[in-house]
Amino acid sequence: YSLEKVWSLTTSFRAEKSKTPRHLAEFTHLEGEQAWANFEYILSVEEQLLTYIVDHVLKNNYKELESLNRDFSYLHKITPPFDRITYTDAIELLNKQGKNLKFGDDFGTDEERILTLNRDTPLFLVGAPVSAKPFYTKINPNDEKMVLSADILAPRGHGEILTGGQREDNLDSLISRIKKEGFEPEDYSWYLDLRRYGSVPHSGFGFGIERIVRWICN
């Protein structure tokens, strides 16, 4: 942990089948990781960063936005802290809207659209079942069925633009979850060594740049 704050802006290839307006085969990926950062701290970083991006675009690219002939007045409302909804509360709300979801289900494009369709500001979807997130997400010490993960859902039905949260720093938990997901711990020896020889609380996130552009440009 000689490097306590790390970020990268790279292209990522999505090696899975998809046919939606929000899934590109290759996309621009902004990732950040920070040592000594817990769950609440990284959420504050995420909402401040997204607010900065929107403010920067409004100040420097307003002519380009105007050329799209859309209403962008609501973008001026975006400021921290963002509203939040828990995973369990979201299931309850969605089921009232006619969905038939149960604990453990992952949310897709339609569910995310419903949660944000009538909103002008981003929404944190906080928490997720252990089975729905990768092995490196930290299990919630207050609820072992959940992990400390959160998505930012863009308003007006645009859905998820960021996923982030606290990372697992317990070696035994990592090995157990790698096995449960059907992988071999030996294949992740380099990653496990980071925990085996001492670790600290750390958190991170990933932004989809094209999704942010799509949302801001409406």
Secondary structure, DSSP 8 states (H G I E B T S, - for coil): ----EEEEEEEEE--S---STT--SEEEEEEEEEET--HHHHHHHHHHHHHHHHHHHHHHSHHHHHTTT---GGGGG--SS-EEEEHHHHHHHHHHTT----TT----HHHHHHHHTT-SS-EEEEEEEGGGS-TTB-EETTEEEEEEEEEEEETTTTEEEEEEEEB---HHHHHHHHHHTT--GGGGHHHHHHHHT----EEEEEEEHHHHHHHHH-
